Amino acid sequence: MAKRQAATPANDVDAESGKGSSLNFKVDAEFKKEFKGFAVAQGISMTDLLKEGYALSKKERQK
């Protein structure tokens, strides 16, 4: 399977300095409410939940 590597935009350098970088995308209100509620119930931030979900998805898809 070929691997793709995205170019790193200049503003992603902020993520390395600890400032972070914003992901801007729209989700419907019900999904946001459910996502936030699940994160709160797990005692983690929405950002950490997103990162964890991404890591799990990436691991699964690279099998």
C-alpha positions in Angstrom: 0.0 0.0 0.0 1.4 3.4 -1.0 1.8 5.9 1.8 1.0 9.5 1.3 2.8 12.3 3.1 1.2 15.7 3.3 3.2 18.8 3.0 3.6 20.7 6.2 2.0 24.2 6.0 4.0 27.0 7.5 1.4 27.6 10.3 1.8 24.0 11.6 5.2 25.1 13.0 3.1 26.6 15.9 2.1 23.1 16.9 5.8 22.3 17.6 6.2 25.3 19.8 3.3 24.4 22.0 0.9 27.0 20.6 -1.1 24.5 18.6 -2.9 24.8 15.3 -6.6 25.0 14.6 -8.6 22.4 12.7 -11.6 24.1 11.2 -14.5 21.9 10.1 -18.2 21.8 10.6 -20.2 19.0 12.3 -23.9 19.0 13.0 -25.0 20.2 16.5 -26.2 16.7 17.6 -22.8 15.2 16.8 -21.0 17.9 18.7 -23.2 17.5 21.7 -22.7 13.7 21.7 -18.9 14.0 21.1 -18.5 16.5 23.9 -20.7 14.5 26.2 -18.6 11.4 25.6 -15.4 13.2 26.1 -16.6 14.6 29.4 -17.9 11.2 30.5 -14.4 9.8 29.8 -12.7 12.7 31.7 -10.7 13.9 28.7 -10.8 16.9 26.4 -12.5 16.8 23.0 -9.0 17.4 21.5 -7.6 14.3 23.2 -10.6 12.2 22.1 -10.1 13.3 18.5 -6.4 12.5 18.7 -7.1 9.1 20.3 -9.8 8.3 17.6 -7.4 9.3 14.9 -4.6 7.1 16.3 -7.0 4.1 16.5 -8.3 4.6 13.0 -4.8 5.0 11.6 -3.6 1.8 13.3 -6.6 -0.1 12.0 -6.3 1.1 8.4 -2.6 0.3 8.2 -3.2 -3.4 8.8 
